[in-house]
Amino acid sequence: MSAVHEAVPPAAAARAVGLTKIYGEGDAAVRALDDVSVEFEATRFTAIMGPSGSGKSTLLHCMAGLDAPSNGSIFIGDIDLTTLSEKNLTLLRREKVGFVFQAFNLIPTLTAAENITLPLDIAGDKPDKGWFDLVVDTVGLRDRLSHRPAELSGGQQQRVASARALVSRPEIVFADEPTGNLDSKSGHELLGFLRSAVKDHDQTIVMVTHDAAAASFADRIVFLADGRVVDEMLEPTTERVLDRLKSLEA
């Protein structure tokens, strides 16, 4: 009798187990995340969505090791972030995690090119020339590499921030509303690049967005409400996402 071979799901690049995050104390305490357990598969593009105040950005910041949980465990690969010293957590973020901040977080005295390679420079590494060129050309920054952030539009600064997160080819990239400051054409180009980074280069991306069209670029969407995971969707379309969001907000 022949053995049945089932498709093996991709391993988790990151996961949370019983993740709780509480801000403040006593009567003023806010439970931003409430016992969240979720996995983000390697080499896939996952979007996190939910109503305002649902805990999306808090989840992203905790997963990336930028914010400490009140309770629970967070893993990047097999490493539990909650067991690491501050020094080892910083090293792990540098070596394994890319992050696209909503507010760009660019260094004003550095050029676009220097901002993009900054994580590699800090680590004492050299960028892969071919990958650097691919990233720069895909996000449309070739003619802006010598400009400083003040000489760039908001959209161009967002593209620099996205390129910086991807240029070191980290194990996982977390992106907080990466198209929030872009016009629709630039946003579409950036999402197309993130999509191809996953499909063609085995990158892993987890993105917070409120935009149903942006979320449709993902393989999977995780929906949050009131600090909990309440639903998920595979192979999303803009229309299906809008319908699901309407029902969550109702």
C-alpha positions as CSV (number, residue, x, y, z in Angstrom):
1,M,0.0,0.0,0.0
2,S,1.5,3.4,-1.0
3,A,2.0,6.0,1.6
4,V,-0.1,9.1,1.4
5,H,2.1,12.2,1.3
6,E,0.5,15.2,2.8
7,A,1.7,18.7,1.9
8,V,3.9,19.9,4.8
9,P,3.0,23.5,5.9
10,P,5.8,26.0,6.0
11,A,7.6,26.2,9.3
12,A,6.9,29.3,11.4
13,A,9.4,32.1,11.0
14,A,7.8,33.7,14.0
15,R,5.1,32.9,16.5
16,A,3.5,34.2,19.7
17,V,2.2,31.9,22.5
18,G,-0.2,33.3,25.0
19,L,0.9,36.9,24.3
20,T,-0.6,39.5,26.5
21,K,0.4,43.2,26.6
22,I,-1.0,45.6,29.2
23,Y,-0.2,49.3,29.2
24,G,-0.7,51.3,32.5
25,E,-1.8,50.0,35.9
26,G,-5.0,49.7,38.0
27,D,-8.1,51.5,36.6
28,A,-6.0,53.1,33.8
29,A,-4.7,49.7,32.5
30,V,-5.3,49.0,28.8
31,R,-5.1,45.4,27.6
32,A,-3.8,45.9,24.1
33,L,-3.2,42.2,23.5
34,D,-5.2,39.5,25.2
35,D,-3.7,35.9,25.2
36,V,-2.8,35.9,21.5
37,S,-1.3,32.8,20.0
38,V,-0.5,33.1,16.3
39,E,2.1,31.8,13.8
40,F,3.7,33.5,10.8
41,E,4.9,31.0,8.2
42,A,8.3,31.3,6.6
43,T,8.5,32.5,3.0
44,R,4.9,33.8,3.1
45,F,3.4,37.3,3.1
46,T,1.0,37.8,6.0
47,A,-1.1,40.9,6.6
48,I,-2.5,41.9,10.0
49,M,-5.8,43.8,10.0
50,G,-8.5,44.9,12.3
51,P,-10.4,48.0,13.6
52,S,-8.5,50.9,15.1
53,G,-7.3,50.0,18.6
54,S,-7.5,46.3,17.9
55,G,-3.8,45.7,18.8
56,K,-2.2,45.4,15.3
57,S,0.8,47.6,15.8
58,T,1.3,46.4,19.4
59,L,1.4,42.8,18.1
60,L,3.9,43.8,15.3
61,H,6.2,45.6,17.8
62,C,6.1,42.7,20.3
63,M,6.9,40.2,17.5
64,A,9.9,42.2,16.3
65,G,11.3,42.5,19.8
66,L,10.7,46.3,20.0
67,D,8.2,46.1,22.8
68,A,8.3,43.6,25.7
69,P,5.1,41.6,26.4
70,S,3.5,41.6,29.8
71,N,3.0,37.8,29.6
72,G,3.5,35.0,27.1
73,S,6.3,34.0,24.7
74,I,7.5,35.3,21.3
75,F,9.7,33.2,19.0
76,I,11.8,34.2,16.0
77,G,12.6,30.7,14.6
78,D,13.3,28.6,17.6
79,I,14.6,31.5,19.8
80,D,12.3,32.8,22.6
81,L,12.8,36.6,22.6
82,T,11.5,36.8,26.2
83,T,14.5,34.8,27.5
84,L,17.1,37.1,25.9
85,S,19.2,39.8,27.6
86,E,18.9,43.3,26.1
87,K,22.2,42.9,24.3
88,N,21.3,39.5,22.8
89,L,17.9,40.9,21.8
90,T,19.6,43.8,20.0
91,L,21.9,41.3,18.2
92,L,19.0,39.1,17.2
93,R,17.0,42.1,15.8
94,R,20.1,43.2,13.8
95,E,20.8,39.8,12.3
96,K,17.3,38.3,11.8
97,V,14.7,41.0,11.7
98,G,13.9,43.9,9.3
99,F,11.4,46.6,10.4
100,V,9.6,49.2,8.3
101,F,8.5,52.0,10.6
102,Q,5.4,54.1,10.0
103,A,7.5,57.2,10.8
104,F,10.4,56.1,8.6
105,N,13.1,56.5,11.4
106,L,15.7,57.7,9.0
107,I,19.0,59.4,10.1
108,P,18.7,63.0,8.8
109,T,22.5,63.4,8.3
110,L,22.9,60.3,6.1
111,T,22.1,60.0,2.4
112,A,19.4,57.6,1.2
113,A,22.1,55.1,0.2
114,E,23.7,55.3,3.7
115,N,20.3,55.0,5.4
116,I,19.6,51.9,3.4
117,T,22.9,50.1,4.3
118,L,22.9,51.4,7.9
119,P,22.0,48.0,9.5
120,L,24.7,46.3,7.5
121,D,27.3,49.0,8.3
122,I,26.5,48.7,12.0
123,A,27.0,44.9,11.8
124,G,30.3,45.4,9.9
125,D,28.9,43.7,6.8
126,K,28.9,44.7,3.1
127,P,25.7,44.7,1.1
128,D,25.2,42.2,-1.7
129,K,25.7,44.5,-4.7
130,G,23.2,42.6,-6.9
131,W,20.5,42.5,-4.2
132,F,21.1,46.2,-3.3
133,D,20.7,47.2,-6.9
134,L,17.5,45.1,-7.3
135,V,16.0,46.6,-4.1
136,V,16.9,50.2,-5.0
137,D,15.6,49.9,-8.6
138,T,12.4,48.2,-7.6
139,V,11.5,50.9,-5.1
140,G,12.6,53.6,-7.6
141,L,15.4,55.3,-5.7
142,R,18.2,55.1,-8.1
143,D,18.3,58.9,-8.8
144,R,17.8,59.8,-5.1
145,L,20.6,57.8,-3.4
146,S,22.8,60.8,-2.7
147,H,19.9,62.8,-1.2
148,R,19.3,63.3,2.5
149,P,15.9,62.6,4.0
150,A,15.0,66.4,4.1
151,E,15.5,66.4,0.3
152,L,13.1,63.5,-0.2
153,S,9.3,63.4,-0.3
154,G,7.4,61.4,2.3
155,G,6.8,58.7,-0.2
156,Q,10.5,58.5,-1.1
157,Q,11.5,58.4,2.6
158,Q,9.1,55.5,3.0
159,R,10.8,53.7,0.1
160,V,14.2,54.3,1.7
161,A,12.8,52.8,5.0
162,S,11.5,49.8,3.1
163,A,14.7,49.2,1.2
164,R,16.7,49.4,4.5
165,A,14.5,46.7,6.0
166,L,15.1,44.4,3.0
167,V,18.7,45.0,2.0
168,S,20.2,42.7,4.6
169,R,17.9,39.9,3.7
170,P,16.7,39.3,7.2
171,E,14.8,36.1,8.2
172,I,11.6,38.1,8.6
173,V,10.5,41.7,7.8
174,F,7.8,43.4,9.8
175,A,6.2,46.4,8.1
176,D,3.9,48.9,10.0
177,E,1.5,50.5,7.4
178,P,4.3,50.6,4.8
179,T,2.0,52.3,2.1
180,G,0.4,54.7,4.6
181,N,2.4,57.7,3.3
182,L,2.5,56.7,-0.4
183,D,0.3,57.7,-3.3
184,S,-1.6,54.8,-4.9
185,K,1.0,54.2,-7.7
186,S,4.0,54.2,-5.4
187,G,2.1,52.1,-2.9
188,H,1.2,49.6,-5.6
189,E,4.9,49.4,-6.7
190,L,6.1,48.9,-3.1
191,L,3.5,46.1,-2.5
192,G,4.5,44.5,-5.8
193,F,8.1,44.5,-4.6
194,L,7.2,43.0,-1.3
195,R,5.1,40.3,-3.0
196,S,8.0,39.4,-5.4
197,A,10.5,39.4,-2.5
198,V,8.4,36.6,-1.0
199,K,7.6,34.8,-4.2
200,D,11.0,35.0,-6.0
201,H,13.4,35.4,-3.1
202,D,11.8,33.4,-0.2
203,Q,11.5,36.5,2.0
204,T,9.1,36.4,4.9
205,I,6.9,39.5,5.5
206,V,4.4,40.4,8.1
207,M,2.6,43.7,7.4
208,V,0.1,45.7,9.4
209,T,-2.4,47.6,7.2
210,H,-5.9,49.1,7.3
211,D,-6.0,49.1,3.5
212,A,-8.0,46.2,1.9
213,A,-6.3,46.6,-1.5
214,A,-2.9,46.4,0.2
215,A,-3.9,43.4,2.2
216,S,-4.9,41.6,-1.1
217,F,-1.2,41.3,-2.0
218,A,-0.7,39.0,1.0
219,D,-1.0,35.2,1.1
220,R,-2.9,35.3,4.4
221,I,-4.6,37.8,6.6
222,V,-4.9,37.6,10.4
223,F,-7.8,39.7,11.8
224,L,-7.6,41.2,15.3
225,A,-10.4,42.7,17.4
226,D,-10.1,43.9,21.0
227,G,-6.6,42.5,21.3
228,R,-7.5,39.0,20.2
229,V,-7.1,37.0,16.9
230,V,-10.7,36.6,15.7
231,D,-10.3,35.3,12.2
232,E,-8.0,34.6,9.3
233,M,-8.3,34.5,5.5
234,L,-6.2,32.8,2.8
235,E,-5.8,34.1,-0.8
236,P,-7.6,37.4,0.0
237,T,-9.2,39.7,-2.5
238,T,-10.0,43.3,-1.9
239,E,-13.8,42.6,-1.9
240,R,-13.6,39.7,0.5
241,V,-11.4,41.7,2.9
242,L,-13.8,44.7,2.9
243,D,-16.7,42.4,3.7
244,R,-14.8,40.9,6.6
245,L,-13.8,44.2,8.0
246,K,-17.3,45.5,7.8
247,S,-18.5,42.5,9.8
248,L,-15.7,43.0,12.4
249,E,-16.5,46.7,12.9
250,A,-20.2,45.9,13.2
